[in-house]
C-alpha cells in the first residue's frame, strides 16, 4: 500500500523530501527528477487552477479533482494531498479522506485553522480549539478500520496564534491519536525548528520550507541532523513556474518573438515528458 510505502520512506534514514506539485506535468517532472513521493500543495493548486490566493477559496471537490489528475499522471508514486481543514467538522474530514483515497492519494494533511483558512505564512490565521482539530485527526485515523489507510499528517498552525508550547502539545496529542507525522507550521528560527524536532522526535516531525515565508530556509542535511523525518518544499515548483511564465509572456508582449529558446524546454522534451512515445505505440497497436 502506498501509505505503508510512505511510512517506510520516512523511516529509511534520511528524511523523506517531498516536492510540491499541482498538476500532471509538474508531477511527471518531479518524479523524473528522482523523487519517489510527492505532495500536492494547496497554495499551488489555488494559484494554478483558480488564479486565486491560498485564502480559503479551494474546495473539497477541486482539490480532489486536481489530486486525481496528477495521481493518474504518475502511477504507483505515493502522493500526499493538502486537504486544508478537512472542509468542515470531523465527519467532513472523513468524507474528504474517503474522496482523496478514492482518487488514489496515499496521504492527507489536516490542519487546525478555522475556515476560511489562510496560507500558513500569511497574516490573519485563526485556529480552532484543540479538541475540535483532534476529533478530525481521530476520525481520519479511524478510517483505517474500513481499509482506508492514508499517511496522516497532522498540521498545526497554533505556533502563530497560541505559541510554540501549545503547538507542540497539539502535535503530541495528534500523534497519540494515530497521526503518522506532525507538522508544526511556521516556526520562526532554527532554535524553534530544533525544539520541534526534539520534542516530536518519535512522531515523524515535518519541516516546511517556504521561500519568502516566516521560517528560515534550512538545507535538508541540516534538517536531517535536527531529526526531521519529512521535509516539504511545497511551493518551489509553482514559484519557478510562475517566474518562467511571466518572463515568457513579457518577452512575447515586448518583442513579438518570444524568449531566448535556450531558456525553454523544447517541443520534443515536453512531448517526451508527457509520454508521447508510449502513446504512439498504443495508437499503432490499436489502430484499425
Residue pairs with C-beta under 8 A, 6 or more apart in sequence:
1 106
1 149
2 76
2 78
2 79
2 106
2 107
2 151
3 78
3 106
3 107
3 149
3 150
3 151
3 180
4 149
5 37
5 78
5 106
6 16
6 37
6 78
6 80
6 106
6 107
6 151
6 180
7 151
7 180
9 16
9 36
9 37
9 78
10 16
10 180
10 181
10 204
10 229
10 230
11 204
11 229
14 224
15 207
15 220
15 223
15 224
15 228
15 229
15 230
15 231
16 37
16 229
16 230
16 231
17 35
17 220
17 231
17 233
18 35
18 37
18 38
18 39
18 80
18 230
18 231
18 232
18 233
18 234
19 30
19 33
19 35
19 38
19 39
19 233
19 236
19 237
20 38
20 39
20 40
20 41
20 43
20 44
20 232
20 233
20 234
20 235
20 236
20 237
20 238
21 27
21 30
21 38
21 39
21 40
21 41
21 44
21 70
21 79
21 237
22 40
22 41
22 44
22 45
22 47
22 48
22 49
22 66
22 70
22 237
22 238
23 48
23 49
23 66
23 69
23 70
23 73
24 69
24 70
24 72
24 73
24 74
24 274
25 73
25 273
25 274
26 44
26 70
26 237
26 238
26 241
27 38
27 70
27 71
27 73
27 74
27 77
27 79
28 73
28 74
28 273
28 274
28 275
29 273
30 38
30 237
31 38
31 74
31 77
32 273
36 77
36 78
37 77
37 78
37 79
37 80
37 106
38 70
38 74
38 77
38 78
38 79
38 80
39 79
39 80
39 81
39 82
39 107
39 109
39 232
39 234
40 63
40 66
40 67
40 70
40 79
40 80
40 81
40 82
40 105
41 82
41 234
41 235
41 237
41 238
42 54
42 58
42 63
42 82
42 83
42 84
43 54
43 82
43 119
43 234
43 235
43 238
44 234
44 235
44 237
44 238
45 58
45 62
45 63
45 66
45 82
46 52
46 53
46 54
46 55
46 57
46 58
47 53
47 54
47 238
47 242
48 238
48 241
49 58
49 62
49 66
50 57
50 58
50 62
52 58
53 119
54 117
54 118
54 119
54 122
55 116
55 118
55 119
55 122
56 84
56 115
56 116
56 117
56 118
57 116
58 84
59 87
60 83
60 87
60 92
60 95
60 96
60 99
61 99
63 81
63 82
63 83
63 84
63 100
64 96
64 99
64 100
64 103
65 103
67 79
67 81
67 100
67 103
67 104
67 105
68 103
68 104
70 79
71 77
71 79
71 103
71 104
71 105
72 104
78 106
78 107
78 151
79 104
79 105
79 106
79 107
80 105
80 106
80 107
80 108
80 109
80 151
80 153
81 100
81 105
81 107
81 108
81 109
82 109
82 234
83 93
83 96
83 97
83 100
83 108
83 109
83 110
84 110
84 111
84 113
84 115
84 117
85 93
85 110
85 111
85 112
85 113
85 114
85 115
85 117
85 128
85 136
86 92
86 93
86 94
86 96
86 97
86 110
86 136
86 140
87 93
87 96
87 115
88 115
89 132
89 135
89 136
90 135
90 136
90 138
90 139
91 139
93 110
93 136
93 139
93 140
94 139
94 140
94 143
96 108
97 108
97 140
97 143
97 148
97 150
98 143
98 148
100 108
100 150
101 143
101 148
101 149
101 150
105 150
106 150
106 151
107 150
107 151
107 152
107 153
107 180
108 140
108 150
108 151
108 152
108 153
109 153
109 155
109 183
110 133
110 136
110 137
110 140
110 152
110 153
110 154
110 155
111 117
111 120
111 133
111 155
111 156
111 157
111 185
112 127
112 128
112 130
112 132
112 133
112 155
112 156
112 157
112 158
112 170
113 125
113 126
113 127
113 128
113 157
114 126
114 127
114 128
117 125
118 124
118 125
120 155
120 157
120 160
120 185
120 186
120 208
120 210
120 213
121 185
121 186
121 210
121 212
121 213
121 214
121 215
125 157
125 160
125 161
126 161
127 133
127 156
127 157
127 158
127 161
127 162
130 166
130 169
130 170
130 173
133 156
133 170
133 174
134 170
134 173
134 174
134 177
137 152
137 154
137 174
137 177
137 178
137 179
138 177
138 178
140 150
140 152
141 152
141 177
141 178
141 179
142 178
143 149
143 150
144 178
151 180
151 181
152 178
152 179
152 180
152 181
153 179
153 180
153 181
153 182
153 183
153 206
153 230
154 170
154 171
154 174
154 175
154 179
154 181
154 182
154 183
155 183
155 184
155 185
155 206
156 167
156 170
156 171
156 174
156 182
156 183
156 184
156 185
157 167
157 185
157 186
158 166
158 167
158 170
158 184
159 167
159 184
159 185
159 186
159 187
159 188
159 192
160 185
160 186
160 214
164 184
164 187
164 192
164 195
164 196
167 184
168 184
168 195
168 196
168 199
168 200
171 182
171 183
171 184
171 196
171 199
171 200
171 203
171 205
172 182
172 199
172 200
172 203
174 182
174 203
175 182
175 200
175 202
175 203
179 203
180 204
181 203
181 204
181 205
181 206
181 229
181 230
182 200
182 203
182 204
182 205
182 206
183 205
183 206
183 208
183 230
183 232
184 196
184 200
184 205
184 206
185 208
186 208
186 213
186 214
186 215
187 193
187 196
187 214
187 215
188 214
188 215
189 216
190 216
190 218
193 207
193 215
193 218
193 223
193 226
193 228
194 226
196 205
196 207
197 205
197 207
197 223
197 226
197 227
197 228
198 226
198 227
201 227
204 229
204 230
205 227
205 228
205 229
205 230
206 228
206 229
206 230
206 231
206 232
207 215
207 218
207 223
207 226
207 228
207 230
207 231
207 232
208 215
208 231
208 232
208 234
209 215
209 217
209 218
209 231
209 232
209 233
209 234
209 236
210 234
210 235
211 217
211 235
211 236
211 239
220 231
223 231
224 231
244 263
247 259
247 263
248 258
248 259
248 264
251 257
251 258
251 259
252 258
252 259
265 273
